[in-house]
Amino acid sequence: MTTQPIILYEDDTLLVCNKPAGLMVEPDRNNHPNLLQQVKNYLKETTGEKLPYVQHLHRLDRVTSGIVLFTKKKEYLKNLSEQFAQREVSKFYVALTSTAPVAEALEATVLEHWHRKEKKKAVLVPEGTEFAEKAKLEYSIQPHGNYFLWNIKLLTGKYHQIRVQLASLGCPILGDELYGSTEAYQPNAIALHATKLIITHPVNGKEMVFEVDFVFPR
């Protein structure tokens, strides 16, 4: 595994990476390699600073690949964090499944559930369940060889949200054994990729669109 981050964009304030599957975003108790440390090491080399400031604004699951946003300026952390909290950030994903939903779900464009995290897994529960929060996403589906390609706009950002919502339709993401997939994808990876992120630049107020081309094998 490379120790150099795959950088899609960088300026004085922002740094955007394309995280490979199998890599944590932040450190864990087992001291696994993580993207945050890779970015810190990169900034040490490029700036000469011993302790450069950098902070991720969101996370992806270890088994998920795709776009992760960092800020290099602590004074803009609040602005960017609030964009995520207020759902002003647009997040797009692609996923691959070996099954398609039943006709009724196939015709829909929105999935809406009540979601709750239980230990290291997400569950969908009835409305009114204690600690449950609404999970919502938009989607479209098209054939992709022997599989089905999902284009997803995430409207809320809950733990394992896409994984559990697709599994609820009988369509677990390829390789996602935790949520019922029986077909292998790649080692330490599931067929889920964060392909596009749209934010407002905290300095100049311009819309910033970060996108990475990604094609699943058929």
C-alpha positions in Angstrom: 0.0 0.0 0.0 1.3 3.4 -1.0 2.3 5.8 1.8 1.9 8.8 -0.4 -1.6 10.3 -0.5 -3.4 10.6 -3.8 -4.1 14.3 -4.0 -6.8 15.6 -6.3 -6.6 19.3 -5.3 -4.6 21.5 -3.0 -4.5 25.2 -2.2 -3.5 27.2 0.9 -6.7 26.2 2.7 -7.9 22.9 1.3 -6.5 19.5 0.4 -8.6 16.8 -1.3 -7.5 13.1 -1.4 -8.7 10.1 -3.2 -8.6 7.4 -0.5 -7.9 3.9 -1.5 -10.1 1.1 0.0 -8.5 -0.7 2.9 -7.1 2.5 4.5 -8.5 4.2 7.6 -9.2 7.9 7.4 -8.0 8.6 11.0 -5.9 6.7 13.6 -7.5 3.8 15.5 -6.5 2.0 18.7 -4.7 -0.7 16.7 -2.4 1.9 15.0 -3.4 0.9 11.5 -2.0 3.0 8.6 -4.3 6.0 8.0 -4.9 8.7 5.5 -4.6 11.6 8.1 -1.0 10.5 9.0 -0.1 10.1 5.3 -1.3 13.7 4.7 0.6 15.0 7.7 3.8 13.3 6.4 3.2 14.8 3.0 2.9 18.3 4.4 6.0 17.8 6.6 7.9 17.1 3.4 6.4 19.8 1.3 6.3 22.6 3.9 9.3 21.8 6.1 7.0 22.2 9.2 7.5 19.7 12.0 3.9 19.7 13.0 1.8 21.0 10.1 -1.9 21.5 10.9 -4.4 19.4 8.9 -7.8 18.0 9.7 -10.3 15.9 7.8 -13.9 17.2 7.6 -15.6 13.8 7.2 -14.8 10.1 7.1 -15.2 7.1 4.8 -15.4 3.6 6.0 -12.1 1.7 5.8 -13.5 -0.6 3.0 -14.8 2.4 1.0 -12.7 4.4 -1.5 -13.1 7.9 -2.7 -12.9 11.6 -2.0 -11.9 12.9 1.5 -11.7 16.7 2.3 -9.1 18.2 4.6 -8.4 21.7 5.7 -4.9 23.0 6.3 -6.1 26.1 8.2 -7.6 25.8 11.7 -9.5 29.1 11.3 -11.6 27.6 8.6 -12.5 24.4 10.4 -15.7 25.8 11.8 -16.9 27.1 8.5 -16.3 23.8 6.7 -17.7 21.7 9.6 -20.9 23.7 9.6 -21.3 23.2 5.9 -21.4 19.5 6.6 -23.6 19.8 9.7 -26.1 22.0 7.8 -26.2 19.6 4.8 -24.9 22.3 2.5 -22.3 19.9 1.1 -23.3 17.6 -1.8 -21.9 14.1 -1.6 -22.1 11.6 -4.5 -21.3 7.9 -4.6 -21.3 5.0 -6.9 -22.0 1.4 -5.8 -22.2 -2.0 -7.4 -24.6 -4.8 -6.5 -25.3 -8.2 -7.9 -29.0 -7.8 -7.5 -31.6 -5.1 -8.4 -34.5 -4.1 -6.2 -38.1 -5.4 -6.8 -40.1 -3.4 -9.3 -41.6 -1.0 -6.8 -38.3 0.0 -5.3 -36.7 0.1 -8.8 -39.1 2.8 -9.8 -38.4 4.9 -6.7 -35.7 7.6 -6.6 -35.4 8.2 -2.9 -34.7 5.9 0.1 -35.8 7.1 3.5 -35.4 5.1 6.7 -34.9 5.5 10.4 -31.4 4.6 11.2 -29.5 3.6 14.4 -26.0 2.6 15.1 -25.6 -0.6 17.2 -22.0 -1.4 18.2 -20.2 -1.7 14.8 -23.2 -2.1 12.6 -26.1 0.1 11.4 -29.7 -1.1 11.7 -32.9 0.3 10.2 -35.7 0.6 12.8 -39.3 1.8 13.1 -39.9 5.5 13.4 -40.0 6.6 17.0 -37.3 4.1 18.1 -35.0 5.5 20.7 -31.8 7.2 19.3 -33.0 6.6 15.7 -32.3 9.3 13.2 -33.6 9.8 9.7 -31.4 8.5 6.8 -32.1 9.7 3.3 -30.5 9.3 -0.1 -31.4 9.7 -3.8 -30.5 7.0 -6.3 -30.7 5.7 -9.9 -29.8 2.3 -11.2 -28.5 0.9 -14.5 -27.2 -2.4 -15.7 -23.4 -2.8 -15.6 -22.4 -6.1 -17.2 -23.6 -8.8 -14.9 -24.2 -6.3 -12.1 -26.1 -3.1 -11.3 -24.6 0.3 -11.0 -26.0 2.7 -8.5 -25.6 6.5 -8.7 -26.3 7.9 -5.2 -26.6 11.4 -3.8 -26.3 11.2 0.0 -28.8 13.5 1.7 -27.8 12.6 5.3 -24.5 11.2 6.5 -25.1 8.4 8.9 -22.9 5.5 9.9 -22.8 2.8 7.2 -25.9 4.5 5.7 -25.6 3.6 2.1 -24.5 0.1 3.0 -27.5 -0.7 5.2 -30.1 1.1 3.1 -29.2 -0.8 -0.1 -29.1 -4.0 1.9 -32.6 -3.3 3.1 -33.8 -3.6 -0.5 -32.1 -7.0 -0.8 -29.2 -5.4 -2.7 -26.1 -5.5 -0.5 -23.0 -3.8 -2.0 -20.7 -6.2 -3.7 -18.2 -7.6 -1.2 -20.0 -6.2 1.9 -20.3 -9.4 4.0 -21.4 -7.4 7.0 -24.6 -6.5 5.3 -25.3 -9.7 3.5 -23.2 -9.8 0.3 -22.2 -13.4 -0.6 -20.0 -12.4 -3.6 -16.4 -11.3 -3.3 -15.2 -7.9 -4.6 -11.6 -7.1 -3.7 -9.5 -7.7 -0.6 -10.4 -5.2 2.2 -12.8 -3.4 -0.1 -16.5 -3.2 -1.0 -17.8 -1.8 -4.3 -18.6 1.7 -2.9 -16.8 4.8 -4.0 -17.2 8.5 -3.1 -17.0 10.0 -6.5 -17.9 13.7 -6.1 -18.0 16.4 -3.4 -19.3 19.9 -3.7 -18.6 22.6 -1.1 -18.3 26.3 -0.8 -14.7 27.5 -0.5 -14.4 29.1 3.0 -12.1 31.9 1.8 -13.6 33.1 -1.5 -17.1 31.7 -1.3 -16.9 30.0 -4.7 -18.5 26.6 -5.3 -15.8 23.9 -5.5 -16.6 20.7 -7.3 -14.1 17.8 -6.6 -14.6 14.7 -8.8 -12.7 11.6 -9.5 -13.3 9.2 -12.4 -14.0 5.7 -11.2 -15.1 2.7 -13.2 -16.1 -0.6 -11.6 -15.0 -3.8 -13.4 -17.9 -5.5 -15.2 
